[in-house]
Amino acid sequence: MKISKILSYIVLAIGVISGGLLFKMNNGFDTLMTEAGASEARELPLGASIPEVSPLYNMALLIIALLIIATLVTIVGGLIKNPSSLKKTLIGIVIFLVIAGVAYAVSSGSEMQLKDNIVSANAVRWADAGIKAFYAFIVIAIGTIVWGGVRKSISK
């Protein structure tokens, strides 16, 4: 059996399980809302809704973990098959870390008061750094696309 067929069956099984958990969660919320006399799910007390959401949340965490593992295995496998690409990969990682470091260095943050909790200054600084790094990556991506188009036009 081909790996693609096996993966198709795994994806189908995960989809069926997720659909079942979503159905269970929705029915549970309907019951909780009827018992609590609430018209919207956000009016429910947090403790009452946790048992309904937890299975679907745990499934999402499992899928994310499996995707990360599969991605890392694929990357490492590609590097083992083609060791010459290791240099380019390391250069890309270093550039990514430098951009993230510069974004963190130029970011600032101060403690923020939200409705029911306080966000630390460090968390605000990391969020600011993430936004600035994202903008830098967008500029780099657009610049690369434009540079490729210009270079292709010039070479013709």
N, C-alpha and C positions, 0 to 999 in steps of 0.2 A: 504494500500500500504506500502510495506517495505521501511525502510529508505534507503537501498542500491539502490532500484529502483528510489527513489526520487533523490538521489545524482547522479545517472547515468544520469537522465534527465537534472539536473542542469549542470553537466559537459558537456553534449552534447550541451546545449544552449550556454554555455560560449565558447565552441569550434567553434560553428557556428558564433557567434558574433565576436570572434577574427579573424576568417577567413575573414569575411566581412570587418573588419577594416584593416586587412593586405592588402586585395585586393584594398581597397580605398586608402591606403597609397601608395602602389606601383604605381597605376594609377596616383595619384597626383604627385609623384616624376617624373614619365615619362613626364608629362605635364610641370612641372617646369623645368626639364632639357632641354626639347625641347625649351621652351621660353628663357631660360638663355644661350642656346648654350653650355651647359656643357656636358662632356662625362661621368663624375662620380658624384655621389650624394654628395661626400665630397667637390666638387667645388661650390656647391650652397651656397648662403648666409644663415646664420643661421635663420634669421627672416623669410625667405621664406619657410623654411622647417618645422618650428614649427607647423603650423596648420595641416600639414599632419601627423606628428608623435604624437601629443598630444592625440588624442583619443585612440590610441593603448597603449601609455604610461600610461594614466589614467586607462585603463582597467587592465594593469599589476599591478598597485598600488592597485586597488580594489581587485584583486585576492590575492595579497600578504596579504592585511589586513584581508580578509576573512579566509585565511589559518592560520594566526596567531591567530585569534579569535577562530577558530575551534580547533586548537591545545591546546590553553589555556582551553577551555571548556572541552575537553577530559581529560586533565591532572587533572583539578580540580574535575571533575566527578569521575575519578579513585581514587583520594585521599579521596573523601567523601565516596565512597563505601568500601575502604580499608584503614582506618586511620593508621594502623600499618606501611604502606609504607611511611607515612609522614616523619618519622624520617630518613629513607634512602634518601628520596628526599631532605630534608634539608641538610643532610651531603653532598650529591652530589653538591648542589648549593653552599655551603660554600667552598668545594674543588675547584670548578670552579672559584669562585671569588678570592680565594687565589692564584691560578695559574695565573689568569689574572692580579692580583695586583703585583705579583712578576715579571711577564713579563714586566709590565709597569715600575716597579722600575728599572729594569736592562736595559731598553731601553734608547736610546738616539736619539736625532733628531736635525737637523739644517735646517734652511730655505733653500728651493730649488727653483731654477729658472727653470721653464719649458718654452716651446715655447712662450706661450702668457699669462702666469700668474705665480704667486709666491705661493708655497705651504708653509704654516706656519710650524714652528718648532714643534708645538704641534701635527699637523696632521701627520707629519713624525714620531714623537715619537709613536703615537697611531698605525700607520701602522707597525712600528717595533715591538711594543708590540704584535700586532695581529699575526704577523709571528712567534714570539718566543713562544707565547701561543699555536699556532697551532702545532709547532714542539714538544712542551712538551706533548700535547694531543696525538700526534702520538706515541711518545715513551711510554707513559702510555698504550695506546691501544695495541701496540705490546708486551709490557711487560706482560700485562694481558693475552693475547692469549698464549704466551710462558709459563707463570706460570700455566695456566689452563692445557696445554698439559703435562707439566712436572708433575704436581700434579696427573693428570689422569694416567700417565704412572707408577708413583710410587705406586699408590693405587692398581693397578692390580696385 
